[in-house]
Amino acid sequence: MILDYEPGDKVTYPDKKSWGIGQVQSIINGKVTINFENAGKKVINAKIITLKKVNK
C-alpha cells in the first residue's frame, strides 16, 4: 500500500468533516495517527479509510 501523505502533512477525513483539519503524526503498518483540530488524536486504519490531503 502506498500512501500519498507523510508525517507533518495536513489531511481531512471526508466522512467526519466536523473533525476539521488534522496533522499526520506517524504512520506505522498502515495505521495513521492524526491530531485533528476539533477531535484530538485519532488512529486511522489507512487500509479501509481514505484520507484527503490538504494542500496549504
Contacts in CASP RR format, 6 or more apart in sequence:
PFRMAT RR
TARGET T0000
AUTHOR 0000-0000-0000
METHOD contacts of the structure
MODEL  1
MILDYEPGDKVTYPDKKSWGIGQVQSIINGKVTINFENAGKKVINAKIIT
LKKVNK
1 30 0 8 1.000
1 46 0 8 1.000
1 47 0 8 1.000
3 27 0 8 1.000
3 30 0 8 1.000
3 32 0 8 1.000
3 46 0 8 1.000
4 53 0 8 1.000
5 11 0 8 1.000
5 24 0 8 1.000
5 27 0 8 1.000
5 32 0 8 1.000
5 51 0 8 1.000
5 53 0 8 1.000
6 24 0 8 1.000
6 27 0 8 1.000
7 24 0 8 1.000
7 25 0 8 1.000
7 26 0 8 1.000
7 27 0 8 1.000
8 23 0 8 1.000
8 24 0 8 1.000
8 25 0 8 1.000
9 23 0 8 1.000
9 24 0 8 1.000
9 53 0 8 1.000
9 54 0 8 1.000
10 21 0 8 1.000
10 22 0 8 1.000
10 23 0 8 1.000
10 24 0 8 1.000
10 53 0 8 1.000
10 54 0 8 1.000
10 56 0 8 1.000
11 21 0 8 1.000
11 22 0 8 1.000
11 23 0 8 1.000
11 24 0 8 1.000
11 34 0 8 1.000
11 51 0 8 1.000
11 52 0 8 1.000
11 53 0 8 1.000
11 54 0 8 1.000
12 19 0 8 1.000
12 20 0 8 1.000
12 21 0 8 1.000
12 22 0 8 1.000
12 51 0 8 1.000
12 52 0 8 1.000
12 54 0 8 1.000
13 19 0 8 1.000
13 34 0 8 1.000
13 36 0 8 1.000
13 42 0 8 1.000
13 44 0 8 1.000
13 49 0 8 1.000
13 51 0 8 1.000
13 52 0 8 1.000
14 50 0 8 1.000
14 52 0 8 1.000
15 49 0 8 1.000
16 39 0 8 1.000
18 38 0 8 1.000
18 39 0 8 1.000
19 36 0 8 1.000
19 37 0 8 1.000
19 38 0 8 1.000
19 39 0 8 1.000
19 40 0 8 1.000
19 42 0 8 1.000
20 36 0 8 1.000
20 37 0 8 1.000
20 38 0 8 1.000
20 39 0 8 1.000
21 36 0 8 1.000
21 37 0 8 1.000
21 54 0 8 1.000
22 34 0 8 1.000
22 35 0 8 1.000
22 36 0 8 1.000
22 37 0 8 1.000
22 54 0 8 1.000
23 34 0 8 1.000
23 35 0 8 1.000
24 32 0 8 1.000
24 33 0 8 1.000
24 34 0 8 1.000
25 33 0 8 1.000
25 34 0 8 1.000
25 35 0 8 1.000
25 41 0 8 1.000
26 32 0 8 1.000
26 33 0 8 1.000
27 33 0 8 1.000
27 46 0 8 1.000
30 45 0 8 1.000
30 46 0 8 1.000
30 47 0 8 1.000
31 43 0 8 1.000
31 44 0 8 1.000
31 45 0 8 1.000
31 46 0 8 1.000
32 43 0 8 1.000
32 44 0 8 1.000
32 45 0 8 1.000
32 46 0 8 1.000
32 51 0 8 1.000
33 41 0 8 1.000
33 42 0 8 1.000
33 43 0 8 1.000
33 44 0 8 1.000
34 41 0 8 1.000
34 42 0 8 1.000
34 43 0 8 1.000
34 44 0 8 1.000
34 51 0 8 1.000
35 41 0 8 1.000
36 42 0 8 1.000
44 51 0 8 1.000
END
